[in-house]
Amino acid sequence: MGLVNSSESGLEVLHICSDYAKQRLYGEMISHLAARGIEQFVYVPVRSTAEINCNRVTDLDAVQYKYSHILRKYHRIFFRLKVNAILRDLQQYLHIRRYSLVHAHFLYSDGAVARQIQKCTGVPYVVTVRNTDINVFMRLRPDLRWICWDIVRNASSVVFVTPSYLRLMCRRAPEDVRLTLEKYSEIVPNGLESFWLNNIGPIDRSVECPLRLLYVGDFSQNKNIIGAMKATRIVNEKIPATLTLVGGSGDGEAQVDKLLESGEWPFINRIGRVECRESMRDIYRSHDIFLMPSFFETFGLAYIEALSQGIPVVHSRGQGIDGYFSTGTVAEAVDPTKPTSIAEGVLAILSRLPGVRAQCIRAVGRFSWSEITQTYERIYLEATDCGAS
């Protein structure tokens, strides 16, 4: 189907996004969709009043927001109560039938609401599959599996932010759901903030000694910082190397700090959170390889930020950006449970530095929000065709 001119599309999209207040990337997406002439209503259920209006974009005439403090602790257990609470709240504020479609940004939490809306009104929906869906709900809530498959079967399109999650779901799904995914699934990455695309890093830097590794993010146990530290120790057996840790907070921070205080990790440098993007850009540029071997990762925009500055990346196999890049190019996929595998990934990239830097720069173009939202507009238009047929 050809892309309709944005000024003529007539799309009115209801977004249901339970994570909007915590992630800036959704605001970027909403802004670029608005630039394509798409009218939008963004519904954000939150757990605390502190989250109200977080990441709201205030200068968009064709976008309305509703943040609702309706989520409670017991909703983590009583899933159906949460879905019903959100649905009742939405129906109080909106005439849902006016919308062309619903975009549910999480398969379980948001998708279950979209499915109920479809049952009541016939409004079609598009649903995105993310880390929480694959690695939390699908693993820990088998009682909700039938709801998951019902959402997938009835979606106009199922969007995966990484190819690895499509493969994982296909392995777990019943045969009819696999057939649905083969027909209606899309791979659409998260986009990179324009700052990074407008400040592409230099590619003519030489490799210095020691080799400079970099991690950026929170210090949760999921990020596997200790695994990265152990891998750096192994790399040091081959070539002098340092690891800079940028960030903080999370359930693994105390353990990381305790290890560093022991004095047994002299090649690890600890930096706090860096909010200034210009400073973060300079930090990327002063390192050679980006290292983030998370156990679970929806996408990992830090990988793409690093690539934009000419820094190749080591990531986890089957998670995050795995599947976007061919082996032996700008990235190496590793087993996050084995520091030796992580170290091997670092050394593999080292063998092709600095020539790979130019490849890194070329690789980031596909992650611009302009291109991504053009894809979303096509998906939305095809979804409304499905709903009208």
C-alpha positions as a Markdown table, in Angstrom:
| # | Residue | x | y | z |
|---|---|---|---|---|
| 1 | Met | 0.0 | 0.0 | 0.0 |
| 2 | Gly | 1.4 | 3.4 | -0.9 |
| 3 | Leu | 1.9 | 6.1 | 1.7 |
| 4 | Val | -0.9 | 8.6 | 1.8 |
| 5 | Asn | 0.2 | 12.3 | 2.0 |
| 6 | Ser | 0.2 | 13.1 | 5.7 |
| 7 | Ser | -2.1 | 16.1 | 5.2 |
| 8 | Glu | -4.7 | 13.9 | 3.7 |
| 9 | Ser | -4.5 | 10.8 | 5.8 |
| 10 | Gly | -7.3 | 11.9 | 8.3 |
| 11 | Leu | -5.8 | 9.6 | 11.0 |
| 12 | Glu | -6.9 | 10.1 | 14.6 |
| 13 | Val | -4.8 | 7.8 | 16.8 |
| 14 | Leu | -5.5 | 7.0 | 20.5 |
| 15 | His | -2.2 | 5.9 | 22.2 |
| 16 | Ile | -2.4 | 3.9 | 25.3 |
| 17 | Cys | 1.1 | 3.9 | 26.9 |
| 18 | Ser | 1.6 | 2.8 | 30.5 |
| 19 | Asp | 5.3 | 3.7 | 30.3 |
| 20 | Tyr | 5.1 | 7.2 | 28.7 |
| 21 | Ala | 6.0 | 9.1 | 31.9 |
| 22 | Lys | 9.2 | 7.1 | 32.3 |
| 23 | Gln | 10.6 | 7.2 | 28.7 |
| 24 | Arg | 11.4 | 10.3 | 26.6 |
| 25 | Leu | 11.4 | 8.3 | 23.4 |
| 26 | Tyr | 7.6 | 8.3 | 23.3 |
| 27 | Gly | 7.5 | 12.1 | 23.2 |
| 28 | Glu | 9.8 | 12.0 | 20.2 |
| 29 | Met | 7.5 | 9.6 | 18.4 |
| 30 | Ile | 4.4 | 11.6 | 19.1 |
| 31 | Ser | 6.1 | 14.8 | 17.9 |
| 32 | His | 7.2 | 13.3 | 14.6 |
| 33 | Leu | 3.8 | 11.7 | 14.0 |
| 34 | Ala | 2.2 | 15.1 | 14.7 |
| 35 | Ala | 4.5 | 16.6 | 12.1 |
| 36 | Arg | 3.0 | 14.2 | 9.6 |
| 37 | Gly | -0.4 | 15.6 | 10.3 |
| 38 | Ile | -1.7 | 12.8 | 12.5 |
| 39 | Glu | -4.1 | 13.9 | 15.3 |
| 40 | Gln | -3.4 | 12.0 | 18.5 |
| 41 | Phe | -4.7 | 11.5 | 22.0 |
| 42 | Val | -2.1 | 10.1 | 24.5 |
| 43 | Tyr | -3.5 | 8.2 | 27.5 |
| 44 | Val | -1.0 | 7.6 | 30.3 |
| 45 | Pro | -2.1 | 5.6 | 33.4 |
| 46 | Val | 0.4 | 6.3 | 36.2 |
| 47 | Arg | 1.2 | 4.9 | 39.6 |
| 48 | Ser | 2.1 | 8.2 | 41.3 |
| 49 | Thr | 1.2 | 11.9 | 41.1 |
| 50 | Ala | 4.9 | 12.6 | 40.5 |
| 51 | Glu | 4.6 | 11.0 | 37.1 |
| 52 | Ile | 1.7 | 13.3 | 35.9 |
| 53 | Asn | 2.8 | 15.3 | 32.9 |
| 54 | Cys | 6.2 | 13.8 | 32.7 |
| 55 | Asn | 7.6 | 13.8 | 29.1 |
| 56 | Arg | 4.5 | 15.7 | 27.9 |
| 57 | Val | 5.2 | 17.7 | 24.7 |
| 58 | Thr | 3.4 | 21.0 | 25.2 |
| 59 | Asp | 3.7 | 22.7 | 21.8 |
| 60 | Leu | 1.7 | 20.3 | 19.6 |
| 61 | Asp | -1.7 | 21.6 | 18.6 |
| 62 | Ala | -2.9 | 18.3 | 17.2 |
| 63 | Val | -2.0 | 16.2 | 20.4 |
| 64 | Gln | -4.0 | 15.9 | 23.6 |
| 65 | Tyr | -2.9 | 14.2 | 26.8 |
| 66 | Lys | -4.6 | 12.5 | 29.7 |
| 67 | Tyr | -2.5 | 11.3 | 32.7 |
| 68 | Ser | -4.6 | 9.3 | 35.1 |
| 69 | His | -3.3 | 8.3 | 38.6 |
| 70 | Ile | -5.4 | 5.1 | 38.7 |
| 71 | Leu | -2.8 | 2.4 | 39.0 |
| 72 | Arg | -2.4 | 0.7 | 42.4 |
| 73 | Lys | 0.0 | -1.8 | 43.9 |
| 74 | Tyr | -2.5 | -4.6 | 43.8 |
| 75 | His | -2.9 | -4.1 | 40.0 |
| 76 | Arg | 0.5 | -5.8 | 39.6 |
| 77 | Ile | -1.2 | -9.0 | 40.8 |
| 78 | Phe | -4.8 | -8.5 | 39.7 |
| 79 | Phe | -4.3 | -7.9 | 36.0 |
| 80 | Arg | -8.0 | -7.9 | 35.0 |
| 81 | Leu | -8.8 | -5.3 | 37.7 |
| 82 | Lys | -6.2 | -3.0 | 36.1 |
| 83 | Val | -7.5 | -3.5 | 32.6 |
| 84 | Asn | -11.1 | -2.8 | 33.8 |
| 85 | Ala | -10.0 | 0.3 | 35.7 |
| 86 | Ile | -8.2 | 1.8 | 32.7 |
| 87 | Leu | -11.1 | 1.0 | 30.4 |
| 88 | Arg | -13.6 | 2.7 | 32.7 |
| 89 | Asp | -11.4 | 5.7 | 33.0 |
| 90 | Leu | -10.9 | 6.0 | 29.3 |
| 91 | Gln | -14.6 | 5.8 | 28.6 |
| 92 | Gln | -15.2 | 8.7 | 31.0 |
| 93 | Tyr | -13.0 | 11.0 | 29.1 |
| 94 | Leu | -13.3 | 10.0 | 25.5 |
| 95 | His | -15.7 | 9.2 | 22.7 |
| 96 | Ile | -13.6 | 6.3 | 21.6 |
| 97 | Arg | -15.5 | 5.6 | 18.4 |
| 98 | Arg | -14.1 | 8.8 | 16.9 |
| 99 | Tyr | -10.6 | 7.4 | 16.7 |
| 100 | Ser | -9.3 | 5.7 | 13.6 |
| 101 | Leu | -7.4 | 3.2 | 15.7 |
| 102 | Val | -5.7 | 2.5 | 19.0 |
| 103 | His | -1.9 | 2.0 | 19.4 |
| 104 | Ala | -1.2 | 0.0 | 22.5 |
| 105 | His | 2.5 | 0.4 | 23.4 |
| 106 | Phe | 2.7 | -2.8 | 25.5 |
| 107 | Leu | 1.3 | -6.2 | 24.5 |
| 108 | Tyr | -0.2 | -7.2 | 27.9 |
| 109 | Ser | -1.0 | -4.0 | 29.9 |
| 110 | Asp | -2.0 | -1.8 | 27.0 |
| 111 | Gly | -3.0 | -4.4 | 24.5 |
| 112 | Ala | -5.6 | -6.0 | 26.8 |
| 113 | Val | -7.3 | -2.6 | 27.0 |
| 114 | Ala | -7.2 | -2.1 | 23.2 |
| 115 | Arg | -8.7 | -5.5 | 22.7 |
| 116 | Gln | -11.6 | -4.6 | 25.0 |
| 117 | Ile | -12.1 | -1.4 | 23.1 |
| 118 | Gln | -12.2 | -3.3 | 19.9 |
| 119 | Lys | -14.8 | -5.7 | 21.3 |
| 120 | Cys | -17.0 | -2.8 | 22.4 |
| 121 | Thr | -16.5 | -0.4 | 19.5 |
| 122 | Gly | -14.9 | -2.2 | 16.6 |
| 123 | Val | -12.0 | 0.3 | 16.6 |
| 124 | Pro | -8.9 | -1.6 | 15.3 |
| 125 | Tyr | -5.6 | -1.6 | 17.2 |
| 126 | Val | -1.9 | -1.9 | 16.7 |
| 127 | Val | 0.2 | -3.4 | 19.5 |
| 128 | Thr | 3.9 | -3.2 | 20.3 |
| 129 | Val | 5.8 | -6.0 | 22.0 |
| 130 | Arg | 8.5 | -5.0 | 24.5 |
| 131 | Asn | 10.8 | -6.4 | 27.2 |
| 132 | Thr | 8.2 | -6.5 | 29.9 |
| 133 | Asp | 5.9 | -8.5 | 27.7 |
| 134 | Ile | 8.5 | -11.2 | 26.7 |
| 135 | Asn | 10.6 | -11.4 | 29.9 |
| 136 | Val | 8.1 | -10.7 | 32.7 |
| 137 | Phe | 4.5 | -11.4 | 31.7 |
| 138 | Met | 5.1 | -14.3 | 29.3 |
| 139 | Arg | 7.5 | -16.0 | 31.7 |
| 140 | Leu | 5.9 | -15.2 | 35.1 |
| 141 | Arg | 2.2 | -15.1 | 34.3 |
| 142 | Pro | 1.2 | -18.2 | 32.4 |
| 143 | Asp | -2.3 | -17.7 | 33.6 |
| 144 | Leu | -2.5 | -14.7 | 31.2 |
| 145 | Arg | -1.1 | -16.5 | 28.2 |
| 146 | Trp | -4.6 | -16.9 | 26.6 |
| 147 | Ile | -5.1 | -13.2 | 26.9 |
| 148 | Cys | -1.8 | -12.6 | 25.1 |
| 149 | Trp | -2.7 | -14.9 | 22.2 |
| 150 | Asp | -6.2 | -13.3 | 21.9 |
| 151 | Ile | -4.6 | -9.9 | 21.7 |
| 152 | Val | -2.2 | -11.0 | 18.9 |
| 153 | Arg | -4.9 | -12.9 | 16.9 |
| 154 | Asn | -7.1 | -9.8 | 16.8 |
| 155 | Ala | -4.5 | -7.1 | 16.2 |
| 156 | Ser | -4.3 | -5.3 | 12.8 |
| 157 | Ser | -0.5 | -5.3 | 13.3 |
| 158 | Val | 2.0 | -6.5 | 15.9 |
| 159 | Val | 5.1 | -4.4 | 16.1 |
| 160 | Phe | 8.4 | -5.7 | 17.5 |
| 161 | Val | 11.1 | -3.2 | 18.3 |
| 162 | Thr | 13.7 | -5.9 | 17.8 |
| 163 | Pro | 13.8 | -9.0 | 15.5 |
| 164 | Ser | 14.9 | -11.2 | 18.5 |
| 165 | Tyr | 11.6 | -10.7 | 20.3 |
| 166 | Leu | 9.6 | -11.8 | 17.2 |
| 167 | Arg | 11.7 | -15.0 | 17.1 |
| 168 | Leu | 11.1 | -15.6 | 20.8 |
| 169 | Met | 7.4 | -15.2 | 20.5 |
| 170 | Cys | 7.1 | -17.4 | 17.5 |
| 171 | Arg | 8.9 | -20.2 | 19.4 |
| 172 | Arg | 6.4 | -19.9 | 22.2 |
| 173 | Ala | 3.2 | -19.3 | 20.3 |
| 174 | Pro | 0.5 | -21.8 | 19.1 |
| 175 | Glu | 0.6 | -22.6 | 15.4 |
| 176 | Asp | -2.3 | -20.3 | 14.5 |
| 177 | Val | -0.7 | -17.3 | 16.3 |
| 178 | Arg | 2.6 | -18.0 | 14.5 |
| 179 | Leu | 0.7 | -17.8 | 11.2 |
| 180 | Thr | -0.8 | -14.5 | 12.3 |
| 181 | Leu | 2.6 | -13.1 | 13.2 |
| 182 | Glu | 4.0 | -14.2 | 9.8 |
| 183 | Lys | 1.3 | -12.1 | 8.2 |
| 184 | Tyr | 0.8 | -9.1 | 10.4 |
| 185 | Ser | 4.1 | -8.5 | 12.3 |
| 186 | Glu | 6.4 | -5.6 | 11.7 |
| 187 | Ile | 10.0 | -4.8 | 12.9 |
| 188 | Val | 10.2 | -1.2 | 13.8 |
| 189 | Pro | 13.1 | 0.1 | 16.0 |
| 190 | Asn | 13.0 | 2.9 | 18.5 |
| 191 | Gly | 14.3 | 6.2 | 17.2 |
| 192 | Leu | 17.3 | 8.2 | 18.1 |
| 193 | Glu | 17.0 | 11.8 | 19.3 |
| 194 | Ser | 17.8 | 14.3 | 16.6 |
| 195 | Phe | 20.7 | 15.6 | 18.8 |
| 196 | Trp | 22.7 | 12.5 | 18.0 |
| 197 | Leu | 22.0 | 12.5 | 14.3 |
| 198 | Asn | 22.9 | 16.2 | 14.1 |
| 199 | Asn | 26.2 | 15.6 | 16.0 |
| 200 | Ile | 27.7 | 12.5 | 14.3 |
| 201 | Gly | 31.1 | 11.6 | 15.7 |
| 202 | Pro | 34.4 | 11.7 | 13.9 |
| 203 | Ile | 35.6 | 8.5 | 12.3 |
| 204 | Asp | 39.4 | 9.2 | 12.1 |
| 205 | Arg | 40.3 | 8.4 | 15.7 |
| 206 | Ser | 43.1 | 6.0 | 16.3 |
| 207 | Val | 42.9 | 3.1 | 18.8 |
| 208 | Glu | 44.9 | 4.0 | 21.9 |
| 209 | Cys | 46.4 | 1.9 | 24.7 |
| 210 | Pro | 44.8 | 1.0 | 27.0 |
| 211 | Leu | 41.6 | 0.0 | 25.2 |
| 212 | Arg | 38.8 | 2.2 | 26.5 |
| 213 | Leu | 35.5 | 0.4 | 27.1 |
| 214 | Leu | 32.3 | 2.2 | 28.1 |
| 215 | Tyr | 29.0 | 1.4 | 29.8 |
| 216 | Val | 26.1 | 4.0 | 30.1 |
| 217 | Gly | 22.9 | 3.4 | 32.0 |
| 218 | Asp | 21.4 | 2.5 | 35.3 |
| 219 | Phe | 23.1 | 0.1 | 37.8 |
| 220 | Ser | 20.3 | -2.5 | 38.0 |
| 221 | Gln | 21.3 | -6.1 | 38.3 |
| 222 | Asn | 19.7 | -6.7 | 34.9 |
| 223 | Lys | 22.3 | -4.5 | 33.2 |
| 224 | Asn | 25.0 | -7.1 | 34.2 |
| 225 | Ile | 27.6 | -4.5 | 35.1 |
| 226 | Ile | 29.5 | -7.0 | 37.2 |
| 227 | Gly | 29.7 | -9.3 | 34.1 |
| 228 | Ala | 31.1 | -6.4 | 32.1 |
| 229 | Met | 33.7 | -5.8 | 34.9 |
| 230 | Lys | 34.7 | -9.4 | 34.9 |
| 231 | Ala | 35.0 | -9.4 | 31.1 |
| 232 | Thr | 37.2 | -6.4 | 31.2 |
| 233 | Arg | 39.5 | -8.2 | 33.6 |
| 234 | Ile | 39.7 | -11.1 | 31.1 |
| 235 | Val | 40.5 | -8.6 | 28.3 |
| 236 | Asn | 43.3 | -7.2 | 30.4 |
| 237 | Glu | 45.0 | -10.6 | 30.1 |
| 238 | Lys | 45.4 | -9.9 | 26.4 |
| 239 | Ile | 45.7 | -6.1 | 26.2 |
| 240 | Pro | 45.5 | -3.3 | 28.7 |
| 241 | Ala | 41.9 | -2.1 | 29.0 |
| 242 | Thr | 39.8 | 0.2 | 31.1 |
| 243 | Leu | 36.0 | 0.3 | 31.7 |
| 244 | Thr | 34.2 | 3.5 | 32.4 |
| 245 | Leu | 30.8 | 3.2 | 34.1 |
| 246 | Val | 28.5 | 6.2 | 33.6 |
| 247 | Gly | 25.2 | 6.3 | 35.5 |
| 248 | Gly | 23.8 | 5.0 | 38.7 |
| 249 | Ser | 20.8 | 4.0 | 40.8 |
| 250 | Gly | 19.2 | 0.6 | 40.6 |
| 251 | Asp | 19.2 | -2.6 | 42.6 |
| 252 | Gly | 22.8 | -3.5 | 41.7 |
| 253 | Glu | 24.5 | -0.2 | 42.5 |
| 254 | Ala | 25.5 | -1.1 | 46.1 |
| 255 | Gln | 27.1 | -4.3 | 45.0 |
| 256 | Val | 29.1 | -2.5 | 42.2 |
| 257 | Asp | 30.3 | 0.2 | 44.6 |
| 258 | Lys | 31.3 | -2.4 | 47.2 |
| 259 | Leu | 33.5 | -4.2 | 44.6 |
| 260 | Leu | 35.1 | -0.9 | 43.5 |
| 261 | Glu | 35.8 | 0.0 | 47.1 |
| 262 | Ser | 37.8 | -3.2 | 47.5 |
| 263 | Gly | 40.6 | -1.8 | 45.4 |
| 264 | Glu | 40.8 | -4.9 | 43.3 |
| 265 | Trp | 39.4 | -3.2 | 40.1 |
| 266 | Pro | 41.9 | -0.4 | 39.3 |
| 267 | Phe | 40.9 | -0.5 | 35.6 |
| 268 | Ile | 37.3 | 0.5 | 36.4 |
| 269 | Asn | 36.4 | 4.2 | 36.4 |
| 270 | Arg | 33.0 | 5.2 | 38.0 |
| 271 | Ile | 31.2 | 8.4 | 36.9 |
| 272 | Gly | 27.8 | 9.5 | 38.1 |
| 273 | Arg | 24.8 | 10.3 | 35.9 |
| 274 | Val | 25.5 | 12.8 | 33.0 |
| 275 | Glu | 22.5 | 14.8 | 32.1 |
| 276 | Cys | 24.2 | 17.2 | 29.6 |
| 277 | Arg | 24.0 | 15.6 | 26.1 |
| 278 | Glu | 27.1 | 17.5 | 24.9 |
| 279 | Ser | 29.1 | 16.1 | 27.8 |
| 280 | Met | 27.8 | 12.6 | 27.1 |
| 281 | Arg | 28.7 | 13.0 | 23.4 |
| 282 | Asp | 32.3 | 13.8 | 24.4 |
| 283 | Ile | 32.4 | 10.8 | 26.7 |
| 284 | Tyr | 31.3 | 8.5 | 23.9 |
| 285 | Arg | 33.9 | 10.0 | 21.6 |
| 286 | Ser | 36.7 | 9.4 | 24.1 |
| 287 | His | 36.1 | 5.6 | 24.2 |
| 288 | Asp | 36.6 | 2.8 | 21.8 |
| 289 | Ile | 33.9 | 0.2 | 22.4 |
| 290 | Phe | 30.5 | 0.4 | 24.1 |
| 291 | Leu | 29.7 | -2.6 | 26.4 |
| 292 | Met | 26.2 | -3.3 | 27.7 |
| 293 | Pro | 25.6 | -7.1 | 28.1 |
| 294 | Ser | 22.1 | -6.9 | 29.7 |
| 295 | Phe | 20.3 | -10.0 | 30.6 |
| 296 | Phe | 17.1 | -8.5 | 29.2 |
| 297 | Glu | 16.8 | -5.5 | 26.9 |
| 298 | Thr | 13.8 | -4.2 | 24.9 |
| 299 | Phe | 16.0 | -2.1 | 22.6 |
| 300 | Gly | 18.7 | -0.1 | 24.3 |
| 301 | Leu | 19.0 | 3.4 | 22.8 |
| 302 | Ala | 22.4 | 3.8 | 24.4 |
| 303 | Tyr | 23.7 | 1.3 | 21.8 |
| 304 | Ile | 22.6 | 3.6 | 19.0 |
| 305 | Glu | 23.9 | 6.7 | 20.7 |
| 306 | Ala | 27.3 | 5.0 | 20.8 |
| 307 | Leu | 27.1 | 4.1 | 17.1 |
| 308 | Ser | 26.3 | 7.7 | 16.2 |
| 309 | Gln | 29.6 | 8.7 | 17.7 |
| 310 | Gly | 31.6 | 6.0 | 15.8 |
| 311 | Ile | 31.7 | 3.5 | 18.7 |
| 312 | Pro | 30.9 | -0.2 | 17.9 |
| 313 | Val | 29.0 | -2.1 | 20.5 |
| 314 | Val | 28.9 | -5.4 | 22.4 |
| 315 | His | 25.3 | -6.5 | 23.2 |
| 316 | Ser | 23.5 | -9.6 | 24.4 |
| 317 | Arg | 22.4 | -12.4 | 22.1 |
| 318 | Gly | 18.7 | -12.6 | 21.7 |
| 319 | Gln | 18.1 | -9.2 | 23.4 |
| 320 | Gly | 17.9 | -5.5 | 22.5 |
| 321 | Ile | 19.4 | -4.7 | 19.0 |
| 322 | Asp | 20.3 | -8.3 | 18.2 |
| 323 | Gly | 19.2 | -9.0 | 14.6 |
| 324 | Tyr | 19.7 | -5.4 | 13.3 |
| 325 | Phe | 23.4 | -5.9 | 12.4 |
| 326 | Ser | 25.3 | -8.6 | 10.7 |
| 327 | Thr | 28.0 | -10.5 | 12.5 |
| 328 | Gly | 31.4 | -9.0 | 12.0 |
| 329 | Thr | 30.2 | -5.4 | 11.4 |
| 330 | Val | 29.4 | -2.7 | 14.0 |
| 331 | Ala | 28.3 | -5.1 | 16.8 |
| 332 | Glu | 29.0 | -8.3 | 18.5 |
| 333 | Ala | 26.3 | -10.5 | 20.1 |
| 334 | Val | 27.5 | -12.3 | 23.3 |
| 335 | Asp | 26.2 | -14.6 | 26.0 |
| 336 | Pro | 25.6 | -12.2 | 29.0 |
| 337 | Thr | 25.9 | -15.1 | 31.5 |
| 338 | Lys | 29.5 | -15.8 | 30.5 |
| 339 | Pro | 32.2 | -13.1 | 31.1 |
| 340 | Thr | 34.5 | -15.0 | 28.7 |
| 341 | Ser | 31.9 | -14.6 | 25.9 |
| 342 | Ile | 31.6 | -10.9 | 26.6 |
| 343 | Ala | 35.4 | -10.6 | 26.5 |
| 344 | Glu | 35.5 | -12.5 | 23.2 |
| 345 | Gly | 33.1 | -10.0 | 21.8 |
| 346 | Val | 35.3 | -7.1 | 22.8 |
| 347 | Leu | 38.4 | -8.7 | 21.3 |
| 348 | Ala | 36.5 | -9.5 | 18.1 |
| 349 | Ile | 35.6 | -5.8 | 17.6 |
| 350 | Leu | 39.1 | -4.7 | 18.6 |
| 351 | Ser | 40.5 | -6.8 | 15.7 |
| 352 | Arg | 38.6 | -4.5 | 13.2 |
| 353 | Leu | 39.1 | -1.1 | 14.9 |
| 354 | Pro | 39.4 | 1.7 | 13.8 |
| 355 | Gly | 38.1 | 0.8 | 10.3 |
| 356 | Val | 34.6 | -0.1 | 11.6 |
| 357 | Arg | 33.9 | 3.5 | 12.8 |
| 358 | Ala | 32.7 | 4.6 | 9.4 |
| 359 | Gln | 30.3 | 1.6 | 9.4 |
| 360 | Cys | 28.9 | 2.8 | 12.7 |
| 361 | Ile | 28.1 | 6.2 | 11.4 |
| 362 | Arg | 26.3 | 4.7 | 8.3 |
| 363 | Ala | 24.3 | 2.3 | 10.4 |
| 364 | Val | 22.5 | 4.9 | 12.5 |
| 365 | Gly | 20.5 | 6.5 | 9.6 |
| 366 | Arg | 17.8 | 3.8 | 9.8 |
| 367 | Phe | 17.1 | 4.9 | 13.4 |
| 368 | Ser | 15.9 | 8.4 | 12.6 |
| 369 | Trp | 12.4 | 9.2 | 13.9 |
| 370 | Ser | 11.5 | 10.7 | 10.5 |
| 371 | Glu | 11.9 | 7.4 | 8.8 |
| 372 | Ile | 10.3 | 5.4 | 11.7 |
| 373 | Thr | 7.2 | 7.5 | 11.9 |
| 374 | Gln | 6.7 | 7.2 | 8.1 |
| 375 | Thr | 6.7 | 3.5 | 8.7 |
| 376 | Tyr | 4.2 | 3.9 | 11.5 |
| 377 | Glu | 1.9 | 6.0 | 9.3 |
| 378 | Arg | 1.8 | 3.2 | 6.8 |
| 379 | Ile | 1.0 | 0.7 | 9.5 |
| 380 | Tyr | -1.8 | 2.9 | 10.8 |
| 381 | Leu | -3.3 | 3.4 | 7.4 |
| 382 | Glu | -3.2 | -0.4 | 6.7 |
| 383 | Ala | -4.8 | -1.0 | 10.1 |
| 384 | Thr | -7.7 | 1.3 | 9.4 |
| 385 | Asp | -8.2 | -0.4 | 6.1 |
| 386 | Cys | -8.4 | -3.7 | 8.0 |
| 387 | Gly | -10.9 | -2.1 | 10.4 |
| 388 | Ala | -13.0 | -0.8 | 7.6 |
| 389 | Ser | -13.1 | -4.1 | 5.6 |
